[in-house]
Amino acid sequence: MKFLGALYFLLLTSFIGFAQDNYDTDLIPAIMRNRANACIRTDETTIDMRSPDNVMMNVKKAITVFNQNGEDEARLVIYYDKNISIKSIKGEVYNAVGKPVTKFTQNDFSDVSAADGFSLFVDSRIKHYLPSVNQYPYTVVYTYEVRNKQNLIIPDWTPKPANDVSVEKSTYTFICKPNDLVRIKTQNYAGTPEVSTDEKQKKTIWKVSNVPAVKTEPYSPDPETYSTNIQIAPQDFTYYNHKGYYTNWQELGKWIYADLLKERTSLPTSTMQMVKDLVKTEKTDKDKARKIYQYLQEKTRYISVQIGIGGFQPIAASEVDRLGYGDCKALVNYMQSLLSAADIESYYCVVEAGSEKKSLNANYASMAQGNHIILCMPLKGDTTWLECTSQKIPFGFLSDFTDDRIVLACTPEGGKLLHTPKLTTAANLQIRNAQLTIQADGNVTGKMNTVYSGAQYDNQESLIGKPLTEQHKLLKEAYNIDNIDFESVSLHQNKDIDPKLTEEVSINIRNYAPLNGNKMFLQLNAFNIKKSVPEIRNRTLPVYINRGYTDEDTIVYTLPDNVDATLILANDKTFKSVFGQYISKTSITGNKLTYYRKFILNDGTFPAEGYAEFSKFINDVNSADYLKLALSLKK
């Protein structure tokens, strides 16, 4: 009787266990399939902060991949180094009806260096695995455990990783001692977490369920600004045997300066004397800094160095001086040391770099924010910023990589939040003047001068220094006109704080103005067509334009003798909106046909209901840009 009872209990628990882990894709509700390339069936992440130098992360995650576009969600990537150890990994792959087809362990994972093409020294490695499955849908289940010997950076939780992924169930559990002090940043989380406390631990659980995939909306803000997310920062931390405490940016900046930077600024006496000699004839601190920056660019080159205190601490300034290379941390630290030798104050600044503007969160300090270092010189009444990793960038110009965002300056007094200068709509200029001759057979030849400044300078700077054949190739890709050839290319760089790049080209475009019967067809806007945007109903997200700019194009066409210029009529267009302005004009004087175009796009965040106006404005511009004239040929 006991045997039968035990057998019944075993069968019952087995059935319950199977029912809980049934990965038959037919069980996924239709709403979870709509617009989804993958579905997270379950994601259970537990962070157990047993002590500052012993943080365990346990994850069990099941993802159903519906098609090839969802493959990336099935990939597991785990970083590890001397501070992070992988205790275990295992998993299974299930077919469409939920039957297991294969198992895998840590031995099946690829293990590679985390180095990229710019890295010289990296002590981090990556284990990654992607199931080799070619029949969809399928489900992959991962279970793994990772130990972290630090708690400065706690893995955060973003249950929905992408628009095309749905989530059936996701939980995030954080466990710590009852008296541990942590700061928690909650974003777009509906409801209240479950909290339980006893004499040994405090457990907090966040849950979401039944989150459908959504259609991607163009010109939307960064998902990090609105996605559900939980971030945790302990007040007392341990990191690579360094200990510290912080609750705000002031305290974190002070720790960075005192623990990571202060002892790394010394330079050889000979180098310090060299700096003094270098700037002895310069009258202002800014001129001295410009001279030192030129020396930095000529002497050093950028290469990533991800070793030491988790990649947060720069190599010593004396080592950069000896070797002539370093990463962003090392080169900024070196430049700061050179400036110090000339008695010029500067700040080591942490920034979230990228063409998409991202500021540090002023109300939530954490070491997880920021991916780059720049330098700030608080010159009296003339604060100047320096990007120290480029040998080409002009002195005092940050570029769109770090402009217009909040950064952390690390000083002896502590951290200070500063804002980098903005590359404005009016300053992000492209001014083009072209003199083109249309041949009787429709071929076009001529010269074109284009001046780029602000963020548009930054877009073109990569052409400088390239071989001529590479420049021709890149220009063909940029202009994207059938049958265009560049007979000559000349680039001139004006390297001041407001830099400009002048591009002068001679071009030949075969059959640009094709003939048909007694007509020659000419698209007036040859070089600068604004792409259309889709019309979207029921827009939910704000309209976000990351960076504004201004384009002005003037093209003077010399018409061939076989064109009857007297029949050409003016065709002017003007559109104005909160999003920008568009003007195009045509005029004819003798055999000279002049086309003028000006387009202004304003940056900013606009209400979701304004998208209809935005799409109409952009699509009206697109239609006007494609205007073609049917030129009458003389009989």
N, C-alpha and C positions, 0 to 999 in steps of 0.2 A: 504494500500500500504506500509506504514511504517512497519506494522506488518509482511507482507510477506518478505520485505527486511531484517528485523531483523532475521526472521526465516531462510532465505537463508544464511545470514552471520553466524548464529549459526551452521547450518549444515556444511557450508564450513570449518569453523575453527575446528569443531569436526572431520571432515574428514582429515584435514591437521594434526591435533594432533594425530589421529590414525595412519596416514601414517608415521609420524615421529617415532612413537613408535610401529611399526609393528615387532613383534618378531617371525614371522614365520621362522623356521629354513631353509626352502627351499630358502629363500632370501639370505642366506649366500653363497658367491661365492665359487666355487670349490677349488680355491687356498687357501681360508681361512679354508677349511676343511682338506686339505692334511696334514697329520702327527699331526693334532690337536686333543687333548682330550677335549679341551674347547676353546671357542672363546669369547673374550671381544667385545661385540657389540658396547658398548659405555661406556666411563669412563670420567666423567667430575668432576674434582677436582678443587675447588677454595679455596685459602688461602687468607683471608682478615685480614691483620695486622693493625687493627684499632688503636692500641696503643701497647706499649711493654707488657702490662698486659691484653690485650684483642685481642686474635687472633682467628678468626672464621674459621672453615674448613667445607665446604659444599661439599658433594660427592653424585653424582648419577652414579650408575654403573649397567650395565646389562651384565650378563655372560650366555652364552649358554653352557651347559654341554652335551657333545656328548656321554659319556660313564662313567663307574664307575671310570676310571682312572683320570677323570677330576673333581671329586667331591670336592677336596680341594679348587679349584678355586671358588666354590659356597659358601664356608664358609666365614662368616663375623666375624671378631674378632676386638673388640674395647677395648683398655685399658683406664681406667680412675682412678683418684685419687682426692686428695684435690685440685689439680691445674688444673685438666681436668674434665669438666662436659659435659655429653651427653645431648644435648638439645632435639633431636628428632631422632627417627629411624622408618622407615616404608618400606614396600616393597610388592612385588607381585611375584607369580610364574606363569609362562605361560607354556602351553604344546607345543608339537612339531609344531602345526600349528599357534601358537601365541595367543591362547585363554587363558584368565586368569583362573586359577584353584583355587588359594587361595591367601589370603592377610595375612600379619603379621605386628605386631607392636613391640614396645620395650618390651611389656609384654610377648611376646613369646620367648624372648632371655633367655638363661641360664646366670646366674650372679654368678661368682665364684671368689675366691681369686686368685691373681696372684702368690701365693706362689708355690714354687717347693719343692721337697723333702729335700732340704738343707736349706730352709729358716725358720727362727724363727720369724722374724718380717717383715711383708710386709703390706704397706698401699695402694697398688695398687690392683685394681680389673679388671676383664675381663667380658665383655658381648660378648657372641658368639651365632651364629645361623647357622644351616645347614638345608636346606629344607629336609623334609622327602619325597623323591620322588624316585620311583623305575622304572619309565618308561622314557627311554631316546629317543631322546634328550629332554631337558627342559631348560627353561630360568628363571633365578632369577634376579630381579631388586631391588637394594637397594637404598634408599635415606636417608641420615643422616646428622646431623649437630652436630659438637663438638666445644666447647669453651675451649680455652687454656688461662690460666692466666699467661703465660710466652711466651717469644719469643727467648729464648736461643737455643731451638731446633725447627726448622721448618720442618714439614713433607716433605720429598723429593718426587721425582717423578721418578718411573721406570715403564714406560708404559707396557712393556712386562715382566711379572713376571717369566716366565719359557719357556724352549724350546718348550714344547708341547702345548703352548697356542698361538693362533693367535689373532690379534688385528684389528678390523675394524676401530675403531676411539677412540682416547684418547686425552684429552686436560688437561692442567695444567695451572691455572691462579693464578698469585700472584698479590695482590693489597696492596699498601702501600701509605703513604703520599708522595707527590712529593719531599720533602726534606729528607726523610728517606734514610740512607746510608746502603746498603746491598752488600754483596759479593755473586756472583753467580758462581757456578762451573758447567760447561756444559760438558758432555761427550757423544761423538758419536751422536750428534744431527745434523741432516742434515737440513740446512736452517737457517732462521733468525726468532726469535720470533716476534710476533706482540706487539708493544709498543704504548700505548696511554696515554697522560698526560693532565690533566686539573688542575684547581686551587685547587681541593680537593683531587685528588688521581692520582697515577700512576699505570697503569695496564699492566702487561706483560703476554702474552699467548704463550704457547708452544703447538704444535699439532703434532700428528703422525697419520697415517692412513694406512690401508691395509698392515699390517705387518704379514707375514705368520709364521706358526710354522716351526721349523727346527729340523732336526735329531740331537740328542745329539752325540757329538764327544768325544770319550774317551781321557783322558790325555789332557784336555783343561784347559786354565787358569780360574781363578775364574770369573764367569759372571760379578761380580762387576767391573772388570777391562775393560770390553768392551761393556756392555749393555748401551743403551740410558738411561741417568740419569741426572736429574737436582737437585742440592742442593743449598740451600740458607741460608746464615748466616748474620743476622743483626749485625751491628757494635755496636749499643747500645742495651743492653738487660736488661730484668727483669726476675728473676727466684726465686720463693719462697721468695719474698720481698728482695732479693739481687739484686743489680744493678751493671752493669759493662759495659766494653767497650773492644773490641779487634778486631784487624785486622790480627793478625798473631799468631804463636805459642808462641812467647816470651811473648806477652801480655796476652794470655789465660793462660799460665802456671803461670804467676805472680798473676792473679786473683784467680786461684785455690789455690795457696799457701796462699795468704793473706786472702781470704774470707772463704775458706773451711777447711784449715789445721792448720794455725798458732796458733789458740786458742785451739787446741785439742791435744797438745803434752805434757802437764804437767803430771808428775808422782808423786806419793807420795814420800816424803823424804825417807821413809824406803826402798822403791824399788830402788831409785837411789843409796842409800848406799849399798844395796844388790848387785847391778851391779858392783860397784867399788870393793867390796870384791871378787866377782866372778872372776874377771879378773886380780886381783892384781899380780898374779904370771906369767901372760902371757907377753911375751916380744914384740910381734908385734901387730899392729892393726888388722891384719888378724886373728891371733890366738885369740885375744880378741873377735872379731866378731864371730868366730866359736863357742866359748864358749857361747856367748849370744844367738846365733841361736839355739844351743842345748837346752838351757833353754826355748826359745820360743816354740820349738817343743814339749817339755815335758809338758809345762804348759798350752798351748792353743790348741783349736781345731777350725776348720773352720765351720762356719754356716752363711748362707746368711742373711743379715739384710738390707732390702730395705725400709727404712723409712728416714725421715729427708728431706734434700734438694734434693728430687728426686732420692735418692739413690746415690748421688755424694759425700756426705760428710760423713766421717767416724765417728763412735762413738768415744768418747774421749779415749785417751790412759789410763787414770785412770780407766775408766769403764772396759776396756779389762783386765787391771791388777786385778780388783776386781772380774770379772765374769769368766775369763778364756776362753772366746770365742769371735769370731768376724768374719766379712766377710773379703774379700781380702783388702778392704780399711782400715778397722780397724786394721787388723793384721800387715799390712805394716806400718801404722802410729805408732803402738805400738812398732814394732821392731826398727823403726827409733828413737823413743823416748828412748828406751833402749840403742841404740848405742850412742845417744847424751849424755847419762849419763856417758859414757866411753870416751867422747870427740872424737867420730868417726863420720865423716861426711857421710851423705847418702842422696839419692834422692828418692822421691816418684814418681814413673813412671807410666804413663798411657799407656796401650798396648792393641792391638787387638789380643786377645789370641785365640788359636785353633791350631789343628795339621796342618791345611792349613795356610801357611804363609801369613799374611796380615800386611802391614806396614801402619802407619799413612801417609796421603798425605802431603809430605813436603811443597807443594805449596798452600795448602788450609787448614787452621786451622778451626776446628769446634768441638763443644762439643759432636756431634753425633758420633764421632769416638772414638774407645776404649771401651773395655768391661771388663777389668781386671786391677789390680794394682800389680806391682812388685817393688823390691827395688834395687837400684844401689849404690854401695860403690865405690867412685872414689879414691881407695887407690893408693898411689904413684907408678906408673908404673905397677899396678896390679889391674885394675878395676874388681870388683867382683859383681856378680848379685845374688839375693836371691829370691826364690819363698817361700812366707811366709804362704801359706795355707795348705801345706802338712806336716804331721808328719813323713813321710818316706823319702822324697826326700833329697839327700845329699847336704851338704853345698856347695854353689857356682855353683850348677847345675840347669839350667833353664828347661831342657827337651824340647821336640819338641812342647810343648804347647805355648812357647813364644820365641823360638830361631830365630835368623836371620831375624829381622824386625826392623823398625824404631819406636821408642817410644818417649813419651814426659816426660822429667824430670821436675818436678815443684820445683823451687828453689826460695829463696828470691829475686834473681836478675831477675827472670822470667823463662819462659820455654826454655828448651834446647832439641833439637832433638838428640837422641843418637841411636846407633844401637846395638842390642843384639848380643852376640856371635853366630856363626853358628856351628851347628852339621854337620860336613863335611862327604862326601862320605867315606873317608878313616877312619873316627872315628866311623861311624855307623856300627859297626862290629858284625857279628855273626860267631863265630869260633866253629865248632863242630867236635868232635872226638868220634867215636863209635867202639866198639869191639863186633862183633856179631857172634854167632855160628849158622850155619844152620844145623838142625837135618835132618836125613835121610828121615823123613816124610814131610819135608818142613816147619816145625815150626822153628821160629827164636827166640833165647834168647840172652841177652847180656847187656852191660852197655854202657851208652852214657854220655859224658860230653860236655856241650855247654856253651860258655861264650858270654854274650851279653854286648855291650858297646854303648855309644852314644845314638842315638834315638832308637836303638834296645834294649838297657837296659830299656828305658822308656816303650817300648811295653810290657815288661815282669814284670815290677815292681809290677803290680797289684796282682801277685801271692803271694807276700810276705805277711805273716800274715794270709793267708786264712787257714781254716781247711783242713786237709789232704784229706778228701773226695772231697772237692771243688777243691783242686789243681789237683787231678786225673781227675775230670770231665773237667776242663778247659784245661788240657794238651791233653786229648783225642780229644777235639774240635780243638785244635791248630794243632795237628799232623794229624788228619783226616785220619787214616789208619784203614782199616777193621781189627777187631779182636785184636787190640792192648790193652795190659794191662800193667799198671805200678805197678811193684812189690814193688818198693821203690822210693821215691822222696826226694831229698835234695837240698835246695836252700841256697846259700851263697851270701850275699850282701857286696860288698866293697864300702863303702860310702865315697868317696873322690870327688874332683872336677871333675875328669874323672871317674865316677863310673863304676863298672862292676857287673854283676849278673852271678853267676855260677850255672848252673842247672845240677845236677847229678841224673840220673835215671837208674833203672834196668827195662828192658822191656821183654815182651813175646808177640810175634806176631804169632798167630796160622795160619797155612797154608799160610805163606807169600810167600813161593817159591813152588807153586803147581807142582805136578807131572802129566805128561801125557805121557803114553807109556814109552819110554826109555829116556825121557827128563825131566829136572827140569827147570822151568822158573823163572828167578830172575830179578826183576827190581832193578838195582844197586842204583839208587837214591831213597832211602826209605823215606826221611824226608823233602825234600826241592824242590818241583816242582814249577817252575815258570808258572803262568797262561798265556794262550795265549791271544792275543788281536785281535779284528776284523780288517779285511782289509777294508779300507774306500776309495772310489774314491771321487775326487773333494773336498778334505779336504779344509776347509776355515779358521779354527782357528789354531794358533800356537800349537805346541806340548809342553806341560808343564809338567815337572817332578818335583814335589814339593820337594822331598827329596831323595838324593842319599844314597846308602848303599853298603856294601861289605859283601858277604857271602863266607865262606870257610868250606867245608865239607870233612872230611876224614873218610871213613868207611872201616874197615878191616873185611872181612867175613872169618871165618874158615869153610871151605867146609867139607861136610860129606865124609866118606870113599867111598860111592857109586858113587861119582862124578869123572869123568875122567878129572883131572885138566890139563892134557897135551894138551887137545884139545881147551883150552881157548885162544883166540887171543886178543891182545891189540886192544882197540877201543877208540881212542882219538879224541876229537873235540876241535876246537878253532875258536871262532868268535870275531871279533873286529869291533867296530863302534864308531862314535862320541857319541853314547848313552851309551856305556859301553863295557864290555869285558866278555867273557865266555871261561872257560877252563875246560875240563873234561878228566881224564886219568884213564885207568885201567891197572893193572899190576898183575902178578901172581908169587908167590914164594912158592914153595911146595904146601901146601893146603891152603895158605893164598891168598885171592883175595882182592886187595886193589882198592877202588874207590876214586878218588879225584875230587872235583868240586870246582871251584871258579867263582863267578858271581859278577860283578861290574855294578851297575846302576848309571849313572851320573845324577845329578839334573841340572835343567836349563830350559830355554825357547828356542825352536828351531823353524825354519820356518815351515809353514804348509806343504810345499812340501816335507819336510823331514819325514812325517809320514809313507810313504811307506817303507823307509829304517828302521824306528823304528819298524814297525809291523813285518817286515821280521826278524829283529834281535831278537825280543822277541819270535816270533813263532819258529825260529830256536832253540832258547834256550829251549823252551817248548818241541819240538820234541826230542832234545838230552836228556832232563831230563827223558823222558819216555822210554829210551833205556832199552830193556830187553835182557838178555842173555838166550839162550836155552842151558843149560848145559847137556852134554851127560852123561848118567848113565853107569856105568860099567856093562858088561854082566856077 
